[in-house]
Each structure stands twice: as C-alpha cells, then as structure tokens.
Amino acid sequence: MPKRNNINEDNSYNNKNQENDNNHYVGFGVGVGLIGGCLFAAVIGVVFGLMGDSLFPMVLALGSGFGMLMGIVIGAVMDNNKNKV
C-alpha cells in the first residue's frame, strides 16, 4: 500500500495561493473611494447649487460609484505590484 502524504505539508500549490491571496488594498480602496467619491459629489452639488434639485441624488450616486471604481483599480494595481516582489 503506498504511503499517503499529509495534505497540509504536500499541498504547496494551495499554500502558495493562500499567501498571495490577501488583497487588502482592494478593500481599502473601495472604502476610501466610496467616502471620497461621496464627498466629492457633495462638494460638486453644493458648488453647482443642486442640493434642492432632483438631480442631486443621481450626482451623489455617480460620484460614489466612480470613487469605488477608482478605488478598485488603484487597489488592484497596488496589490499586483506587491505580489510581484
């Protein structure tokens, strides 16, 4: 009967993937992008006088969405550069 290897010791592929799988910059980018985009959209709404207008919620939603998108992109680039080293 062949000797069975211990799964935890021999499974180097999964251990390597677990080490490279900590994408914490993406989560950080989403959080900061959401808050930053919302604040940016609120400032734009105040500057252009959209606070009482029905257009302001759409500007606020688009600002938050674009902020999160930029946070995801920047976080992914930072994680990619961190994992190359």
Kinemage of the C-alpha trace (Angstrom):
@kinemage 1
@onewidth
@group {chain A} dominant
@subgroup {mainchain}
@vectorlist {calphas} color= white
{ca met a 1} P 0.000 0.000 0.000
{ca pro a 2} L 1.531 3.389 -0.988
{ca lys a 3} L 2.290 5.876 1.712
{ca arg a 4} L -0.179 8.782 1.792
{ca asn a 5} L 1.338 12.208 2.228
{ca asn a 6} L -0.036 14.662 4.705
{ca ile a 7} L -2.288 17.083 2.796
{ca asn a 8} L -1.156 20.126 4.753
{ca glu a 9} L 2.555 19.515 4.109
{ca asp a 10} L 2.411 18.355 0.497
{ca asn a 11} L -0.142 20.760 -0.895
{ca ser a 12} L 2.315 23.519 -1.768
{ca tyr a 13} L 0.114 24.873 -4.586
{ca asn a 14} L -2.688 25.816 -2.187
{ca asn a 15} L -0.271 27.168 0.400
{ca lys a 16} L 1.304 29.416 -2.237
{ca asn a 17} L -2.115 30.673 -3.347
{ca gln a 18} L -3.138 31.450 0.223
{ca glu a 19} L -0.022 33.571 0.700
{ca asn a 20} L -0.726 35.599 -2.457
{ca asp a 21} L -4.459 35.908 -1.849
{ca asn a 22} L -4.502 38.774 0.618
{ca asn a 23} L -5.909 41.599 -1.487
{ca his a 24} L -6.318 44.088 1.318
{ca tyr a 25} L -5.579 47.134 -0.823
{ca val a 26} L -8.694 46.479 -2.915
{ca gly a 27} L -10.951 46.567 0.135
{ca phe a 28} L -9.202 49.648 1.438
{ca gly a 29} L -9.594 51.297 -1.988
{ca val a 30} L -13.319 50.526 -2.104
{ca gly a 31} L -13.892 52.084 1.318
{ca val a 32} L -11.814 55.185 0.697
{ca gly a 33} L -13.203 55.554 -2.838
{ca leu a 34} L -16.783 55.376 -1.596
{ca ile a 35} L -16.253 58.040 1.028
{ca gly a 36} L -14.087 60.209 -1.227
{ca gly a 37} L -16.481 59.963 -4.171
{ca cys a 38} L -19.446 60.820 -1.982
{ca leu a 39} L -17.664 63.857 -0.536
{ca phe a 40} L -16.549 64.971 -3.996
{ca ala a 41} L -20.097 64.651 -5.342
{ca ala a 42} L -21.477 66.576 -2.365
{ca val a 43} L -18.999 69.414 -2.986
{ca ile a 44} L -19.942 69.449 -6.686
{ca gly a 45} L -23.618 69.531 -5.682
{ca val a 46} L -23.044 72.488 -3.368
{ca val a 47} L -20.938 74.385 -5.922
{ca phe a 48} L -23.475 73.981 -8.713
{ca gly a 49} L -26.477 74.528 -6.434
{ca leu a 50} L -28.011 71.084 -6.887
{ca met a 51} L -28.878 70.497 -3.219
{ca gly a 52} L -32.627 71.099 -3.624
{ca asp a 53} L -32.777 69.771 -7.173
{ca ser a 54} L -33.928 66.290 -8.122
{ca leu a 55} L -30.605 65.799 -9.939
{ca phe a 56} L -28.547 65.748 -6.710
{ca pro a 57} L -29.208 62.074 -5.754
{ca met a 58} L -28.022 60.967 -9.190
{ca val a 59} L -24.857 63.076 -8.895
{ca leu a 60} L -24.245 61.620 -5.425
{ca ala a 61} L -24.712 58.050 -6.671
{ca leu a 62} L -22.470 58.556 -9.703
{ca gly a 63} L -19.765 60.194 -7.581
{ca ser a 64} L -19.785 57.296 -5.121
{ca gly a 65} L -19.777 54.745 -7.931
{ca phe a 66} L -16.864 56.343 -9.753
{ca gly a 67} L -14.989 56.716 -6.458
{ca met a 68} L -15.389 52.998 -5.745
{ca leu a 69} L -14.330 52.144 -9.302
{ca met a 70} L -11.182 54.208 -8.970
{ca gly a 71} L -10.514 52.646 -5.552
{ca ile a 72} L -10.815 49.141 -7.008
{ca val a 73} L -8.469 49.962 -9.876
{ca ile a 74} L -5.861 51.630 -7.664
{ca gly a 75} L -6.097 48.854 -5.058
{ca ala a 76} L -5.732 46.147 -7.697
{ca val a 77} L -2.653 47.841 -9.146
{ca met a 78} L -1.126 48.177 -5.676
{ca asp a 79} L -1.855 44.501 -4.882
{ca asn a 80} L -0.406 43.432 -8.226
{ca asn a 81} L 2.799 45.364 -7.568
{ca lys a 82} L 3.005 43.969 -4.010
{ca asn a 83} L 2.648 40.367 -5.214
{ca lys a 84} L 5.396 40.752 -7.852
{ca val a 85} L 8.091 41.340 -5.243
